[in-house]
């Protein structure tokens, strides 16, 4: 039967699952790193690592340009929504040539869970000063446009017309807006954040240099706003934001007006 959900893909034989999930890899990424078309290196190592057990509505995928490199160039987590539609939990493109910042782990190796459970403050400050956004261990690859194109082909191949995404940070929601996503929930919060960073807003007063992440200039930068929000300036975590996109359509939403990156 033609698979229409993550769960139904995961019930297929491993080689078929691998072929289907490979559709999520932008051809531009394969070309950039001169990867073999079958994604098997000269030593016979599979550059794709999939966790997609039968019976599970969840898939985790890693793609490495070098089997021995510590970080994948592509990392994704997708699952089925309650209605059986594709829900993107995480999608990361890492530039392996850029410096690494250990925002994902403490000096003793403890995982930070994207800075939610723990924070490596020293690494975060270094990453921020280098120009990264919260959650980034390396610079991105600037291939999100072809990645979304590939993702929409994947969704369409399941005979689905829309898909959902979970922005982990404020800047992720901003980026999704630019690529045509709408809000299932969280648009009001995004509007409140925008108002809070405007002159006279409640968040402006909290940009008081009390931490390295709360500098006054953060009001006029999406990236630095995101660091301030990650630092707790809202008084609560940035959560309960879910977005969706119809394949081939743009919602044309802009909650941050003309604030630059």
C-alpha positions in Angstrom: 0.0 0.0 0.0 1.1 3.6 -0.7 2.4 5.1 2.6 0.6 8.2 3.8 2.0 8.7 7.3 5.3 8.4 9.1 3.8 5.3 10.9 3.0 3.6 7.6 6.5 4.3 6.2 8.1 2.8 9.3 6.2 -0.5 8.7 8.0 -0.9 5.4 11.2 -2.9 4.8 14.4 -1.0 5.8 15.7 -0.3 2.2 12.4 1.1 1.2 12.2 3.3 4.3 15.7 4.6 3.5 14.8 5.4 0.0 11.7 7.3 1.1 13.4 9.3 3.9 16.2 10.2 1.5 13.8 12.4 -0.3 14.2 14.8 2.7 17.8 15.5 1.7 18.2 18.5 -0.6 20.1 17.6 -3.8 22.0 20.8 -3.2 23.4 19.4 0.1 24.6 16.2 -1.7 26.2 18.3 -4.4 27.8 20.7 -1.9 29.7 18.0 -0.2 30.2 15.8 -3.3 28.5 12.9 -1.6 27.9 9.6 -3.5 24.4 9.4 -4.9 23.7 6.2 -2.9 25.1 7.9 0.2 27.4 5.0 0.9 31.0 6.0 1.3 34.1 4.3 -0.2 34.5 2.2 2.9 31.0 0.9 2.6 29.6 3.0 5.5 26.1 4.3 5.3 26.1 8.1 5.7 22.5 8.0 6.7 21.5 6.9 10.2 17.8 6.3 10.6 15.8 5.6 13.8 12.4 4.5 12.4 11.2 1.4 14.2 8.1 -0.4 13.0 5.1 0.6 15.0 6.5 4.0 15.9 5.0 7.3 14.5 8.4 9.0 14.8 11.6 9.1 12.8 15.0 10.6 13.5 17.5 11.0 10.7 21.2 12.0 10.5 23.3 12.5 7.4 27.0 12.9 7.7 29.4 14.0 5.0 32.1 12.0 6.8 31.2 8.9 8.9 33.8 9.9 11.5 32.7 13.5 11.9 31.1 14.2 15.3 28.1 16.2 14.0 25.7 15.5 11.1 25.3 18.0 8.3 21.6 17.3 8.5 19.6 16.3 11.6 15.9 15.9 11.6 13.0 14.6 13.8 9.6 14.1 12.3 6.4 12.5 13.6 2.8 12.1 12.9 0.3 14.6 14.3 -2.8 13.4 16.0 -4.6 13.7 12.6 -1.8 11.7 10.8 -0.1 14.7 9.2 3.6 15.2 9.1 4.9 17.2 12.1 8.5 18.6 12.0 10.0 18.6 15.5 13.5 19.5 14.4 15.5 20.2 11.2 19.1 21.3 11.5 21.7 21.9 8.8 25.3 22.2 10.1 28.3 23.6 8.4 31.1 21.2 9.3 33.8 23.7 8.3 32.7 26.2 11.0 33.8 26.3 14.6 31.8 24.2 17.1 30.3 25.7 20.3 29.2 23.2 22.9 25.9 24.8 23.7 24.4 21.2 23.6 26.4 19.9 26.5 28.1 20.9 29.7 31.9 20.6 30.2 31.3 17.2 31.9 29.4 15.9 28.9 25.9 16.3 30.3 23.4 17.1 27.5 21.7 20.4 27.9 18.6 19.3 25.9 18.8 22.4 23.7 19.4 24.6 26.7 16.0 23.7 28.2 17.3 21.4 31.1 20.8 22.9 31.4 22.7 25.7 30.0 26.4 26.0 29.1 26.6 29.8 29.6 30.2 30.2 28.5 29.6 28.3 25.2 26.3 30.2 24.6 28.1 33.6 25.0 30.8 32.5 22.6 28.2 31.3 20.1 26.2 34.5 20.4 29.3 36.6 19.9 30.2 34.5 16.8 26.9 35.3 15.3 24.9 32.2 16.0 21.4 31.9 17.3 20.2 29.9 20.3 20.6 26.1 19.8 23.2 26.3 17.0 26.4 24.4 17.7 27.7 25.4 14.3 26.9 27.9 11.6 24.1 26.9 9.3 24.5 26.0 5.6 22.0 28.6 4.1 20.2 25.8 2.3 16.8 26.1 4.0 15.0 27.1 0.8 15.9 23.9 -1.1 15.4 22.0 2.2 11.8 23.2 2.4 11.3 22.5 -1.3 12.5 18.9 -0.7 10.3 18.6 2.3 7.2 19.7 0.4 8.0 17.1 -2.2 8.2 14.5 0.6 4.9 15.6 2.1 3.2 15.7 -1.4 4.5 12.1 -2.0 2.4 11.1 1.0 -0.7 12.6 -0.6 -0.8 15.3 2.1 -1.5 19.0 1.5 -0.1 20.6 4.6 2.4 19.9 7.4 3.3 21.2 10.8 6.4 22.5 12.5 7.4 23.2 16.1 9.7 26.3 16.4 12.0 25.5 19.3 13.1 29.2 19.6 11.7 32.6 18.7 14.0 33.0 15.7 12.8 29.7 14.3 9.2 31.0 14.2 10.5 34.2 12.5 12.3 32.1 9.8 9.2 29.8 9.3 7.1 33.0 8.7 9.5 34.0 6.0 9.0 30.7 4.3 5.3 30.9 4.3 4.1 29.2 7.5 1.0 30.2 9.4 0.2 29.7 13.1 -2.0 27.0 14.5 -1.2 28.5 17.9 1.2 31.1 19.2 0.5 34.0 16.9 -0.8 36.1 19.8 2.5 35.4 21.7 4.5 36.5 18.7 2.6 39.8 18.5 3.0 40.3 22.2 6.8 39.8 21.9 7.0 42.3 19.0 5.0 44.9 21.1 7.3 44.2 24.1 10.4 45.1 22.2 8.9 48.3 20.7 9.6 51.7 22.5 7.8 51.7 25.8 7.3 47.9 25.7 7.6 45.8 28.8 10.5 43.8 27.4 12.6 46.9 26.6 13.0 47.6 30.3 14.4 44.1 30.8 17.2 44.7 28.3 19.3 46.1 31.2 22.7 44.4 30.7 22.0 42.2 33.7 23.3 39.3 31.7 25.3 39.1 28.5 22.1 38.1 26.6 20.1 41.2 27.7 21.8 44.0 25.9 19.7 47.0 24.8 20.6 46.4 21.1 18.7 43.1 21.3 15.4 45.0 20.8 16.4 45.6 17.1 17.7 42.2 16.2 15.7 38.9 15.8 18.8 36.9 16.6 19.6 38.8 19.8 15.9 38.9 20.8 16.0 35.1 20.6 19.0 35.0 22.9 17.2 37.3 25.4 14.1 35.1 25.3 16.2 32.0 25.7 17.7 33.7 28.7 14.3 34.0 30.3 13.3 37.6 29.5 9.6 36.5 29.0 9.4 35.1 32.5 8.5 31.7 31.0 10.0 29.4 28.3 9.2 30.0 24.6 6.7 27.2 24.2 3.2 26.3 22.8 3.9 27.7 19.4 2.9 25.4 16.5 3.0 26.4 12.8 1.8 24.9 9.6 2.3 25.3 5.9 0.2 24.3 2.9 2.3 22.8 0.2 3.1 25.3 -2.5 1.4 28.2 -0.7 2.6 31.1 1.5 0.6 32.5 4.4 2.4 35.9 4.1 2.5 36.4 7.9 4.9 38.9 9.5 4.6 39.3 13.3 8.0 41.1 13.7 7.4 43.9 11.1 10.7 45.2 9.8 13.0 44.0 12.6 16.3 42.9 11.0 18.0 39.6 11.7 
